[in-house]
Amino acid sequence: MSTETIAAAIRESGATLTPLRISGRSKWLDAGRPVRAAKDLSLRDDTGVVSYVPGDLTLTVRAGTTLGEIERVTLEHDQWLPLDPYGSSDGTIGATIATASAGPLAASFGLPRDLVLGLEFVNGRGEVIRAGGKVVKNVAGFDLSRLLTGSWGTLGVITEVTLRLYARPRADRTFVVALRGDQATALAQAAYTSLSPFALQFIGASAARAMSLGEHPVCLIRLGGNDAVVAEQLIALSRIARPEEVEANIWTALRELEGNADSVVRISNLPVQFLGASASILTDDFASIYTYIDPRRGVARVIVGANRERDDAMTGAIGGSGDYVADGTGSSGVIFEKLPSAEIWAHASPTVVAGPLSQGIKRAYDPHNILNPGILGD
């Protein structure tokens, strides 16, 4: 599938005012608010490497390329894209950027917007637009790449992405620590002083059980770099905890916990605010509710499974969400990523684009409102 094919499809839909449902491999179509679309536009077959310059640590791929394929291509040059959104590696890079999905590595390597150097997209008029560049040092006016990142396909269909890569670390080891007493506070403080982990996550009791990590809350810590750096950090970690090494695929297990969830709620706050509440949040023991916290980013994720415990859990979550911050840029907020029905969406988060600025941008890029209409509550 070419960019021109996608542009032609959008122009045709614009002429007939036919709303489009934009998708990659359709792995997460139940996320976001219900879309009012009469036709699908899938980028599943729009795959492949456009250019790869290992010496510059840059890679340009078509939007339908999966994260797994990017990992395989970059591995050949001992490089990697440290982007590990929750879900599966079968997800596409286009969908990952469009939804701004991030995982445990974000605290150390940045959010999707930090790893995108440039992109190509087709707006709601069927016009092809390029933003950013294909080199790390590139400054050229208004940053359209960041505007498209997290826009959920409502401003344009991403067709091509240029990414910033990193050298793959010589050592990459993961450890688990049982969280007892004030262990969580000590580990969080160490992450700012004696430790520089690639990833650090507090895992609630139910999630730990589902991942075969025991019956109590735990901390997963990923240490990387050269052998000497990792060894030094492990010594520092052993002074405050008793770490046990586990296989690296435990991070895949964590990301995939959300696969069959009915509801996903992200709670953000100042990191210090989470430390006092971590003990009570992580020890809540509902079989169908998984909770994990990134204390460095100040983000907690609450995952609710599909059974009768869901309704009570969601009632509590929605009841306390009156002051959520839709774009996640405030000091605290509740962001709903997935909810089980349109009725709950209407009550919990009817829209995140009510402001005149958001509406003006939408009209400028998609004047006919044919790109994923409704997904942001528009």
Secondary structure as the mmCIF struct_conf table of DSSP 4:
data_model
#
loop_
_struct_conf.conf_type_id
_struct_conf.id
_struct_conf.beg_label_comp_id
_struct_conf.beg_label_asym_id
_struct_conf.beg_label_seq_id
_struct_conf.end_label_comp_id
_struct_conf.end_label_asym_id
_struct_conf.end_label_seq_id
HELX_RH_AL_P HELX_RH_AL_P1 THR A 3 THR A 16
TURN_TY1_P TURN_TY1_P1 LEU A 17 LEU A 17
STRN STRN1 LEU A 20 SER A 23
BEND BEND1 GLY A 24 TRP A 28
TURN_TY1_P TURN_TY1_P2 LEU A 29 ASP A 30
BEND BEND2 ALA A 31 ARG A 33
HELX_LH_PP_P HELX_LH_PP_P1 PRO A 34 VAL A 35
BEND BEND3 ALA A 38 ALA A 38
STRN STRN2 LYS A 39 SER A 42
TURN_TY1_P TURN_TY1_P3 ARG A 44 ASP A 45
STRN STRN3 VAL A 49 VAL A 53
HELX_RH_3T_P HELX_RH_3T_P1 PRO A 54 ASP A 56
TURN_TY1_P TURN_TY1_P4 LEU A 57 LEU A 57
STRN STRN4 THR A 58 ARG A 62
TURN_TY1_P TURN_TY1_P5 ALA A 63 GLY A 64
STRN STRN5 THR A 66 THR A 66
HELX_RH_AL_P HELX_RH_AL_P2 LEU A 67 LEU A 75
TURN_TY1_P TURN_TY1_P6 GLU A 76 ASP A 78
STRN STRN6 GLN A 79 TRP A 80
BEND BEND4 TYR A 86 GLY A 87
TURN_TY1_P TURN_TY1_P7 SER A 89 ASP A 90
BEND BEND5 GLY A 91 GLY A 91
STRN STRN7 THR A 92 THR A 92
HELX_RH_AL_P HELX_RH_AL_P3 ILE A 93 THR A 99
TURN_TY1_P TURN_TY1_P8 ALA A 100 ALA A 100
TURN_TY1_P TURN_TY1_P9 PRO A 104 LEU A 105
HELX_RH_AL_P HELX_RH_AL_P4 ALA A 106 PHE A 109
HELX_RH_AL_P HELX_RH_AL_P5 PRO A 112 LEU A 115
STRN STRN8 VAL A 116 ASN A 123
TURN_TY1_P TURN_TY1_P10 GLY A 124 ARG A 125
BEND BEND6 GLY A 126 GLY A 126
STRN STRN9 VAL A 128 GLY A 132
BEND BEND7 LYS A 134 LYS A 137
BEND BEND8 GLY A 141 PHE A 142
HELX_RH_AL_P HELX_RH_AL_P6 LEU A 144 LEU A 148
TURN_TY1_P TURN_TY1_P11 THR A 149 GLY A 150
BEND BEND9 SER A 151 SER A 151
TURN_TY1_P TURN_TY1_P12 TRP A 152 GLY A 153
BEND BEND10 THR A 154 LEU A 155
STRN STRN10 GLY A 156 ARG A 164
STRN STRN11 TYR A 166 ALA A 167
HELX_LH_PP_P HELX_LH_PP_P2 ARG A 168 PRO A 169
BEND BEND11 ARG A 170 ARG A 170
STRN STRN12 ALA A 171 ALA A 178
TURN_TY1_P TURN_TY1_P13 GLY A 181 ASP A 182
HELX_RH_AL_P HELX_RH_AL_P7 GLN A 183 ALA A 190
TURN_TY1_P TURN_TY1_P14 ALA A 191 SER A 194
BEND BEND12 PHE A 198 PHE A 198
STRN STRN13 ALA A 199 ILE A 203
HELX_RH_AL_P HELX_RH_AL_P8 ALA A 205 ALA A 210
TURN_TY1_P TURN_TY1_P15 MET A 211 SER A 212
BEND BEND13 LEU A 213 LEU A 213
BEND BEND14 GLU A 215 HIS A 216
STRN STRN14 VAL A 218 GLY A 225
BEND BEND15 ASN A 226 ASN A 226
HELX_RH_AL_P HELX_RH_AL_P9 ASP A 227 SER A 238
TURN_TY1_P TURN_TY1_P16 ARG A 239 ILE A 240
STRN STRN15 GLU A 244 VAL A 246
TURN_TY1_P TURN_TY1_P17 ALA A 248 ASN A 249
HELX_RH_AL_P HELX_RH_AL_P10 ILE A 250 ARG A 255
HELX_RH_3T_P HELX_RH_3T_P2 GLU A 256 GLU A 258
TURN_TY1_P TURN_TY1_P18 GLY A 259 ASN A 260
BEND BEND16 ASP A 262 ASP A 262
STRN STRN16 SER A 263 SER A 268
HELX_RH_AL_P HELX_RH_AL_P11 PRO A 271 THR A 283
TURN_TY1_P TURN_TY1_P19 ALA A 287 SER A 288
STRN STRN17 ILE A 289 ASP A 294
TURN_TY1_P TURN_TY1_P20 PRO A 295 GLY A 298
STRN STRN18 VAL A 299 VAL A 304
BEND BEND17 ALA A 306 ASN A 307
TURN_TY1_P TURN_TY1_P21 ARG A 308 ARG A 308
HELX_RH_AL_P HELX_RH_AL_P12 GLU A 309 GLY A 319
TURN_TY1_P TURN_TY1_P22 GLY A 320 GLY A 320
TURN_TY1_P TURN_TY1_P23 GLY A 322 ASP A 323
TURN_TY1_P TURN_TY1_P24 ALA A 326 ASP A 327
BEND BEND18 GLY A 328 GLY A 328
BEND BEND19 GLY A 330 SER A 332
STRN STRN19 GLY A 333 LYS A 338
BEND BEND20 PRO A 340 PRO A 340
HELX_RH_AL_P HELX_RH_AL_P13 ALA A 342 ALA A 348
BEND BEND21 PRO A 350 PRO A 350
BEND BEND22 VAL A 352 VAL A 352
BEND BEND23 GLY A 355 GLY A 355
HELX_RH_AL_P HELX_RH_AL_P14 PRO A 356 TYR A 365
TURN_TY1_P TURN_TY1_P25 PRO A 367 HIS A 368
STRN STRN20 LEU A 371 LEU A 371
BEND BEND24 ASN A 372 ASN A 372
TURN_TY1_P TURN_TY1_P26 PRO A 373 LEU A 376
#
